[in-house]
């Protein structure tokens, strides 16, 4: 630990260390724990704070910053520290999949495969994400899913199956346009087989907030989903990859995380 006026500064040393540090800070009586990094760092810190009165402060400086963008939290040099000192506290929902929390989005299928490859890169950003996607586009085959939710269900073949808390992955790529982080619901988006013929139109819709209007895309909102797939496999939670079983139980924990946002934030 390094001391700052009125605060303590700690550096992470390994995966999930941020969760441990945040839990220690909460138990020590700090009223705010600040995550400096991207959605993965945010996930680790928020995992320790969800369900407590301790607020999360965020200085978004990752490659996508999905939740930060959704909430209008500025990055370093743009007012991030002013938000920590002068912003307001907003209480938002938490998503969980088989007990593992996510705060921005989770995904499986092509989405998870891309996250795994992207996490191995030494240089990230939107350009790297696009190049990684194009390399895998031809080889990946869609999966079959059975999805259940209170009052409904469907079977489908999907290239990407995402469940989002906020409206975007990051980099203003909107996987769930209109999603809110405090409505007690999680938002499902299922994209069909992607080919050279439809990849560009779908990509345009992701960036102009109209993916839900594509006729081949399935969307829905619910407080919980149960997803059955043909075999265990990869799932990403806020971009972090995990092996998970064949059946996934996804749920929203309403208003379970306090986070500091700019005073004008309304998303």
C-alpha positions in Angstrom: 0.0 0.0 0.0 1.1 3.6 -0.7 -0.5 6.4 1.2 -2.2 9.4 -0.4 -3.9 12.3 1.5 -7.1 10.8 2.9 -6.6 7.6 0.8 -4.5 4.5 0.3 -3.1 3.4 -3.1 -2.7 -0.3 -3.9 -1.4 -2.1 -7.0 -2.8 -5.4 -8.2 -0.3 -8.2 -8.6 -2.3 -11.1 -10.2 -5.7 -11.9 -11.6 -8.5 -11.4 -9.0 -6.2 -9.6 -6.6 -8.3 -6.4 -7.1 -11.3 -8.3 -5.6 -9.2 -9.1 -2.5 -7.9 -5.6 -2.2 -11.4 -4.1 -2.5 -12.8 -6.5 0.1 -10.0 -5.5 2.5 -10.7 -1.8 1.9 -14.4 -2.3 2.5 -13.8 -4.2 5.7 -11.4 -1.5 6.9 -14.1 1.1 6.7 -13.4 3.0 3.5 -16.6 4.4 2.0 -15.3 4.3 -1.6 -13.0 2.0 -3.5 -11.7 3.3 -6.9 -10.9 1.0 -9.8 -8.4 2.4 -12.4 -8.6 0.3 -15.5 -11.0 -1.3 -17.9 -14.1 -3.4 -17.6 -12.1 -6.4 -16.3 -10.6 -4.3 -13.4 -14.0 -2.8 -12.7 -15.5 -6.3 -12.5 -12.9 -7.5 -10.0 -13.4 -4.4 -7.7 -17.2 -4.3 -8.0 -17.4 -8.0 -7.2 -16.3 -7.2 -3.7 -18.5 -4.2 -3.3 -21.8 -5.4 -4.7 -24.4 -5.8 -1.9 -22.5 -3.4 0.4 -22.9 0.3 1.2 -19.4 1.0 -0.1 -19.4 2.9 -3.4 -17.3 2.1 -6.5 -15.3 4.9 -8.0 -14.2 4.4 -11.6 -11.4 5.9 -13.6 -12.0 4.2 -17.0 -8.8 3.7 -19.0 -9.2 0.3 -20.6 -9.7 -0.6 -24.3 -13.5 -0.5 -24.3 -14.8 1.0 -21.0 -18.4 -0.1 -21.7 -20.0 0.6 -18.3 -18.1 3.9 -18.0 -19.3 5.1 -21.4 -22.9 4.0 -20.6 -22.8 6.0 -17.3 -21.0 9.0 -18.9 -18.0 8.6 -16.6 -15.0 10.5 -18.2 -11.5 9.1 -18.4 -8.3 10.5 -17.0 -7.7 14.2 -17.9 -11.4 14.6 -18.9 -13.0 14.9 -15.4 -12.6 11.4 -13.9 -11.2 12.7 -10.6 -13.8 15.5 -10.5 -16.5 12.8 -10.7 -14.9 11.0 -7.8 -14.9 14.2 -5.7 -18.0 16.0 -6.8 -20.2 13.4 -8.5 -23.3 11.7 -7.1 -23.8 8.1 -6.1 -26.1 6.0 -8.3 -27.3 2.5 -7.4 -27.2 0.1 -10.3 -28.1 -3.5 -11.0 -25.7 -6.4 -11.0 -25.9 -9.4 -13.4 -24.9 -12.9 -12.3 -24.3 -16.0 -14.3 -24.0 -19.2 -12.3 -23.1 -17.0 -9.3 -20.4 -15.1 -11.1 -21.1 -11.3 -11.3 -21.0 -9.1 -14.3 -21.7 -5.4 -14.4 -21.6 -4.5 -18.1 -22.2 -7.6 -20.3 -21.6 -11.3 -20.6 -21.5 -13.4 -23.7 -21.0 -16.8 -25.2 -20.4 -18.2 -28.6 -18.3 -16.2 -31.0 -18.4 -13.3 -28.4 -16.5 -15.4 -25.9 -14.1 -16.8 -28.4 -13.2 -13.3 -29.5 -12.8 -12.2 -25.9 -10.4 -15.0 -25.3 -8.2 -14.1 -28.2 -8.4 -10.4 -27.5 -7.2 -10.9 -24.0 -4.1 -12.6 -25.3 -3.1 -9.5 -27.3 -0.4 -7.2 -26.1 -1.9 -4.2 -27.9 -5.6 -3.6 -27.7 -8.2 -1.1 -28.9 -11.0 -1.1 -31.5 -8.6 -1.8 -34.5 -7.2 -4.9 -32.8 -10.7 -6.1 -31.9 -11.8 -5.7 -35.6 -8.7 -7.6 -36.9 -9.2 -10.4 -34.4 -12.9 -10.7 -35.3 -12.2 -10.9 -39.0 -9.6 -13.7 -38.5 -12.1 -15.9 -36.7 -15.1 -15.0 -38.8 -14.8 -17.8 -41.4 -14.0 -20.6 -39.0 -16.6 -20.2 -36.2 -19.8 -22.1 -36.4 -23.1 -21.0 -34.7 -24.4 -22.9 -31.7 -27.9 -24.1 -30.8 -29.5 -22.8 -27.6 -32.7 -23.3 -25.7 -33.5 -20.2 -23.6 -36.1 -19.9 -20.9 -37.3 -16.9 -18.9 -40.3 -16.2 -16.7 -43.3 -16.6 -19.0 -41.5 -17.6 -22.2 -38.8 -19.4 -24.0 -37.3 -20.1 -27.5 -34.9 -22.3 -29.4 -32.5 -20.7 -31.8 -29.2 -21.0 -33.5 -26.9 -18.0 -32.7 -23.5 -16.8 -33.7 -23.4 -14.4 -30.7 -25.5 -14.7 -27.6 -25.0 -11.7 -25.3 -26.8 -10.7 -22.1 -26.2 -7.1 -21.1 -26.7 -4.8 -18.1 -25.7 -1.6 -19.9 -26.4 -0.8 -23.5 -22.9 -1.4 -25.0 -19.8 -3.6 -25.1 -17.5 -0.5 -25.1 -16.1 1.7 -27.9 -19.7 2.8 -28.5 -20.6 -0.6 -29.9 -24.3 -1.0 -28.8 -25.3 -4.6 -28.2 -28.5 -3.7 -26.3 -29.8 -0.3 -27.3 -32.1 1.2 -24.8 -30.9 -1.0 -21.9 -30.8 0.6 -18.5 -28.6 -0.4 -15.5 -31.3 0.2 -12.9 -34.5 -1.4 -14.2 -34.2 -4.8 -12.6 -33.8 -6.5 -16.0 -31.0 -8.0 -18.1 -31.1 -7.7 -21.9 -30.6 -10.6 -24.3 -29.4 -10.1 -27.9 -28.9 -13.1 -30.2 -27.2 -12.5 -33.5 -27.6 -15.0 -36.4 -24.9 -16.6 -38.5 -22.5 -13.9 -39.6 -20.9 -14.0 -43.1 -19.2 -11.6 -45.4 -22.7 -10.8 -46.8 -24.2 -9.6 -43.6 -21.2 -8.7 -41.4 -21.0 -5.1 -42.5 -24.7 -4.3 -42.2 -24.8 -5.9 -38.7 -21.7 -4.0 -37.7 -23.2 -0.7 -38.8 -26.3 -1.5 -36.7 -24.1 -2.1 -33.7 -22.6 1.3 -33.9 -25.7 3.3 -34.8 -27.8 1.7 -32.0 -30.2 -0.2 -34.3 -29.1 -3.8 -33.9 -32.4 -4.7 -32.3 -34.2 -3.6 -35.5 -32.5 -6.2 -37.7 -35.1 -8.8 -38.7 -32.8 -11.7 -38.0 -31.7 -10.6 -34.5 -33.6 -11.8 -31.5 -33.8 -9.6 -28.4 -35.6 -9.7 -25.0 -35.6 -8.4 -21.5 -36.3 -10.4 -18.3 -35.2 -10.5 -14.7 -33.6 -13.9 -15.4 -32.7 -16.4 -18.2 -31.8 -20.0 -18.2 -29.6 -20.9 -21.2 -29.1 -24.5 -22.3 -26.4 -25.3 -24.8 -25.1 -28.6 -26.3 -21.9 -28.7 -24.2 -19.8 -26.8 -21.6 -17.7 -24.0 -23.0 -16.4 -20.5 -22.7 -18.3 -17.5 -21.3 -17.0 -14.0 -20.8 -18.1 -11.8 -17.9 -17.1 -8.2 -18.7 -14.5 -9.5 -21.1 -13.0 -12.0 -18.6 -13.0 -15.6 -19.9 -14.3 -18.6 -17.8 -15.1 -22.2 -18.6 -18.8 -22.8 -17.6 -21.2 -25.8 -17.7 -23.8 -26.7 -20.3 -26.6 -24.9 -18.5 -26.3 -21.3 -17.5 -28.5 -19.5 -14.9 -28.4 -15.7 -15.5 -30.2 -13.3 -13.2 -30.4 -9.6 -12.3 -29.7 -8.5 -8.7 -31.6 -5.1 -8.7 -29.9 -2.0 -7.4 -27.0 -3.9 -5.7 -24.0 -1.7 -6.5 -23.3 1.9 -5.6 -21.2 3.7 -8.2 -20.0 7.3 -8.4 -21.2 9.1 -11.6 -21.1 12.7 -12.9 -23.9 14.8 -11.5 -25.5 15.1 -14.9 -25.5 11.4 -15.8 -28.9 10.0 -16.7 -28.2 6.8 -18.7 
